[in-house]
């Protein structure tokens, strides 16, 4: 692949959006929304850990605000 990130679209995720996941070997696949109108994200484990860490920082900042 040669790139750290491949982007095909952007989405807005609102409260109540269905979120599902499954394991695919060394990666974790997330689906936001339904099969008909959703979007999929695929993370390597280390990238998912970095995303979760950043997400926790964002939530902490929002809580302080």
C-alpha positions in Angstrom: 0.0 0.0 0.0 2.8 2.5 0.8 0.6 5.1 2.6 -0.3 5.5 6.2 -3.8 6.7 5.4 -6.2 6.2 2.5 -9.3 8.4 2.3 -12.4 8.0 0.2 -14.9 10.2 2.0 -15.8 12.0 5.2 -18.7 11.5 7.5 -20.5 13.2 10.4 -21.3 10.8 13.3 -24.2 11.9 15.5 -25.5 10.4 18.8 -27.4 7.2 18.1 -25.5 6.2 15.1 -25.1 2.4 15.0 -21.4 1.3 15.5 -20.3 -2.2 14.9 -16.9 -3.9 14.7 -15.3 -7.2 13.7 -11.8 -8.6 13.7 -10.1 -9.3 10.4 -6.8 -11.0 11.2 -4.4 -8.2 12.5 -7.0 -5.5 11.8 -10.2 -4.3 13.3 -13.0 -3.2 11.0 -15.6 -0.6 12.3 -18.9 0.1 10.5 -20.7 3.4 11.4 -24.3 3.4 10.2 -26.0 0.5 8.4 -24.9 -1.7 5.5 -26.9 0.4 3.1 -25.7 3.9 4.1 -22.7 3.4 6.4 -19.0 3.8 6.2 -16.3 1.4 7.2 -13.0 2.1 8.9 -10.2 -0.4 9.1 -7.5 0.0 11.8 -4.3 -1.8 12.4 -4.1 -2.5 16.2 -1.3 0.1 16.8 -3.2 2.8 14.9 -6.4 2.0 16.8 -4.5 2.4 20.1 -3.3 5.8 18.9 -6.8 6.8 17.9 -8.3 5.7 21.2 -5.5 7.7 23.1 -6.2 10.8 21.1 -10.0 10.3 21.6 -9.5 10.1 25.3 -7.5 13.4 25.2 -10.3 15.1 23.3 -13.0 13.8 25.7 -10.9 15.1 28.7 -10.5 18.5 27.1 -14.3 18.7 26.3 -15.0 17.7 29.9 -12.8 20.6 31.2 -14.5 23.1 28.9 
